[in-house]
Each structure stands twice: as structure tokens, then as C-alpha cells.
Amino acid sequence: MNILDVNFGLVFWTLVNFGIFFFVLMKFGTKPIANAIKNRENKINDSIEGAEKANHEALLLLEKSKTEIASAQSKANEIISEGKSQVEQILNKAKEEATLIKDRKIKEAVQEIDKSKEQAIRELKSNVADLVILATEKILDEKIDKEKDSQLIEKSISNIESSISNVNDISRN
């Protein structure tokens, strides 16, 4: 027996066994295997469709999120601009109030100065009147001669002039 010799009996029985195996396989194995492959194919297709659907939904959610973020950003910018506007209004109002208070204080100070000036003038008039009365009394008491009268009058006039210059100095200040 040589390795290359063909034994037709062995070939015949091998073909018969293969035929029976093929027949049994086709009769009983084809439908379950085909059903398993079909089920597997359906599961894979369902998984692909589910993944595509999930991907589509994720893209929709991403777009929705982007629009919501843009909306929130614009609202934040509006709030910031409104805040800046309110700050400017508050600052302007504070400046106006400060100006009003300053003007009122200046007016009060001017009024106080005017009152002090009027009081000084009244006191000066009172002092001048007192001086005139004193001078008159001295003149009447010392009616000795014209020379003394002239001296008293000149002295009284110089006192009045110095009082008037003091009043003018006070009113200038």
C-alpha cells in the first residue's frame, strides 16, 4: 500500500457518511442555525438603530443645550448692563444730592455772614450813637471855648471814621 493509492471503498463510504451528515445537517440544523443568524442580525440591526436614535437625540439635546446656554448668556449680559445702568443712575443721583447739599450749605453760610454783618452794622450804629451822645454830653459839660469844642468834635469824628473803616473791613471779609 502506497500513500498515493486510492481505495475506492474508503472513498465510497466517506462520501456516504458525508452525504448522511450533510442531509441531517440540512434537515435539522439549517433552520435553527438560520434562525439564530437571523435573530443575531435583527439584534445587531436593532442595536444600530437604537444607537442612531440615541445619537440623534444626543445631537438634539446638544443643540437645545447650546441654545439655552446662549439664552442664559444673553440674559446675564442684560442683567449686567442693567446693573451698570442702575449704578450710573445711583451715582448721578448721589452727585445731584451732594450738589444740592453743597449749595444749601453755601447759602446757609452766606445768610450767616449776612446776619453777622447786619449785627456788626447795628452794633456800630449803636456805638456811633453812644459816641455822639458822649460827645454831646462832653460838649455841653465842657462848654468853655471854641477851641475845646473843635477838638472834641474832631476827636469824635475821628472815632466815628475809625469805626466806619472797621465796619467796611468787616463787610469786605
Contacts in CASP RR format, 6 or more apart in sequence:
PFRMAT RR
TARGET T0000
AUTHOR 0000-0000-0000
METHOD contacts of the structure
MODEL  1
MNILDVNFGLVFWTLVNFGIFFFVLMKFGTKPIANAIKNRENKINDSIEG
AEKANHEALLLLEKSKTEIASAQSKANEIISEGKSQVEQILNKAKEEATL
IKDRKIKEAVQEIDKSKEQAIRELKSNVADLVILATEKILDEKIDKEKDS
QLIEKSISNIESSISNVNDISRN
117 170 0 8 1.000
117 171 0 8 1.000
120 167 0 8 1.000
120 170 0 8 1.000
120 171 0 8 1.000
121 167 0 8 1.000
121 171 0 8 1.000
124 163 0 8 1.000
124 164 0 8 1.000
124 166 0 8 1.000
124 167 0 8 1.000
127 163 0 8 1.000
128 160 0 8 1.000
128 163 0 8 1.000
131 156 0 8 1.000
131 159 0 8 1.000
131 160 0 8 1.000
131 163 0 8 1.000
132 156 0 8 1.000
132 160 0 8 1.000
134 156 0 8 1.000
135 152 0 8 1.000
135 153 0 8 1.000
135 155 0 8 1.000
135 156 0 8 1.000
138 152 0 8 1.000
139 149 0 8 1.000
139 152 0 8 1.000
139 153 0 8 1.000
142 148 0 8 1.000
142 152 0 8 1.000
143 149 0 8 1.000
END
